[in-house]
């Protein structure tokens, strides 16, 4: 369930206790080895390719192609994090991104399925990533996202929401959970290595314990809130101790007052027991709040010269915006840079379109500035290659 991708493990524990061508982004001429890296190496956005919760939000190849063009030409991103499940959807989107000259972060996230199925899905996607890489595309491969949340058997519960509930209510043996997490992470890394010869990574929650010796790039979903940017920097620096490139695999918040302060739990404002689902409480919509938080974080990441940062996420079709009905404005629970507008709000088969939020425009301006001011560097420093 993609709405929950940004959950931070620390939030649960606290609650329980209480083809872009290779070189396309490099300078046309030779760069001096002494030239320092400035700014982000890769500036991107997460693009989820799930099947959709309703007939009207089913995956569309035509819509995807238009979105990839917008990501490059209007958002001014040079990277797209292609994530979700369904090998055909993942590979079609990655191929389109490569055709548009984008750097690809390919990350299968099949969840709520048997372990064997998850690993087979991972292997098949990785084989395609390797074909893209051999054809000259710029691609990194991530073996998954926050396994403790998406892979059954690590945390008790048959679904994501059940596992969330068990964590929040303290019905988890944390030592056993860590052992199971370590075992599956090692197995997934081995599968990734067996099919992909480029840079390998994984998207961990920011407080997860991961043996990063298994990977080439440290990947962190960063949803912290600090008033002082220096505190963000201090938190992120501990991930640099491995001596490997650091990618921020998710960052962002929702468009309401107070959302950034909730960290990775900003999505948790929907009463799923109501039909139709309702927003809990009396939230005040504020696209400006979301935009300011996103841009501030890009400033932090750029100041640290990080390998990559991917904003979560481009669009969330199953969380439509209802400007005339705040109680059912599910976009309030979405981290999306765009708002989904349905032609017929109460019809699950209704067509829809997206419109940019303030965060989209703010991030586009920031990414455009990053593109103009970042200094090119030698390929071995930018890639963190093996």
NORWO-V343428 format. One record per backbone hydrogen bond with DSSP energy under -1.0 kcal/mol. NH is the residue of the N-H (numbers start at 1). CO is the residue of the C=O. If there is no record, write none. Layout:
nh->NH co->CO
nh->NH co->CO
This chain:
nh->4 co->1
nh->5 co->2
nh->7 co->4
nh->12 co->8
nh->13 co->9
nh->14 co->10
nh->15 co->11
nh->16 co->12
nh->17 co->13
nh->18 co->14
nh->20 co->102
nh->22 co->136
nh->24 co->21
nh->26 co->23
nh->35 co->32
nh->41 co->306
nh->42 co->307
nh->44 co->309
nh->45 co->79
nh->46 co->311
nh->47 co->81
nh->49 co->83
nh->56 co->348
nh->57 co->54
nh->58 co->55
nh->64 co->60
nh->65 co->61
nh->66 co->62
nh->67 co->63
nh->68 co->64
nh->69 co->65
nh->70 co->66
nh->71 co->67
nh->72 co->68
nh->73 co->69
nh->74 co->70
nh->75 co->70
nh->77 co->71
nh->78 co->43
nh->79 co->43
nh->80 co->103
nh->81 co->45
nh->82 co->80
nh->82 co->105
nh->83 co->47
nh->90 co->86
nh->91 co->87
nh->92 co->88
nh->93 co->89
nh->94 co->90
nh->95 co->91
nh->96 co->92
nh->97 co->93
nh->98 co->94
nh->99 co->95
nh->100 co->96
nh->101 co->98
nh->102 co->97
nh->103 co->78
nh->104 co->138
nh->105 co->80
nh->106 co->140
nh->107 co->82
nh->109 co->84
nh->112 co->150
nh->118 co->114
nh->119 co->115
nh->120 co->116
nh->121 co->117
nh->122 co->118
nh->123 co->119
nh->124 co->120
nh->125 co->121
nh->126 co->122
nh->127 co->123
nh->128 co->124
nh->129 co->125
nh->130 co->126
nh->131 co->127
nh->132 co->128
nh->133 co->129
nh->134 co->130
nh->135 co->131
nh->136 co->133
nh->137 co->132
nh->138 co->20
nh->140 co->104
nh->141 co->199
nh->142 co->106
nh->143 co->201
nh->146 co->203
nh->149 co->146
nh->150 co->146
nh->151 co->147
nh->154 co->151
nh->163 co->159
nh->164 co->160
nh->165 co->161
nh->166 co->162
nh->167 co->163
nh->168 co->164
nh->169 co->165
nh->170 co->167
nh->171 co->166
nh->177 co->173
nh->178 co->174
nh->179 co->175
nh->180 co->176
nh->181 co->177
nh->182 co->178
nh->183 co->179
nh->184 co->180
nh->185 co->181
nh->186 co->182
nh->187 co->183
nh->188 co->184
nh->189 co->185
nh->190 co->186
nh->191 co->187
nh->192 co->188
nh->193 co->189
nh->194 co->190
nh->196 co->192
nh->201 co->141
nh->203 co->144
nh->204 co->219
nh->206 co->221
nh->208 co->205
nh->212 co->210
nh->214 co->211
nh->215 co->212
nh->216 co->200
nh->217 co->200
nh->218 co->245
nh->220 co->247
nh->221 co->204
nh->222 co->250
nh->231 co->228
nh->233 co->229
nh->234 co->230
nh->235 co->231
nh->236 co->232
nh->237 co->233
nh->239 co->236
nh->240 co->237
nh->243 co->240
nh->247 co->218
nh->248 co->308
nh->249 co->220
nh->249 co->247
nh->256 co->254
nh->257 co->284
nh->259 co->256
nh->262 co->259
nh->263 co->260
nh->265 co->262
nh->266 co->263
nh->268 co->265
nh->269 co->267
nh->271 co->278
nh->272 co->270
nh->274 co->271
nh->278 co->271
nh->279 co->327
nh->280 co->269
nh->286 co->255
nh->290 co->286
nh->291 co->287
nh->292 co->288
nh->293 co->289
nh->294 co->290
nh->295 co->291
nh->296 co->292
nh->297 co->293
nh->298 co->294
nh->299 co->295
nh->300 co->296
nh->301 co->297
nh->302 co->298
nh->303 co->299
nh->304 co->300
nh->305 co->302
nh->306 co->301
nh->307 co->246
nh->308 co->246
nh->309 co->42
nh->310 co->248
nh->311 co->44
nh->312 co->251
nh->314 co->46
nh->319 co->316
nh->321 co->340
nh->325 co->322
nh->328 co->325
nh->329 co->326
nh->330 co->328
nh->331 co->320
nh->332 co->329
nh->333 co->330
nh->334 co->331
nh->337 co->313
nh->339 co->355
nh->341 co->353
nh->343 co->351
nh->347 co->344
nh->350 co->347
nh->353 co->341
nh->355 co->339
nh->357 co->337
nh->361 co->357
nh->362 co->358
nh->363 co->359
nh->364 co->360
nh->365 co->361
nh->366 co->362
nh->367 co->363
nh->368 co->364
nh->369 co->365
nh->370 co->366
nh->371 co->367
nh->372 co->368
nh->373 co->369
nh->374 co->370
nh->382 co->378
nh->383 co->379
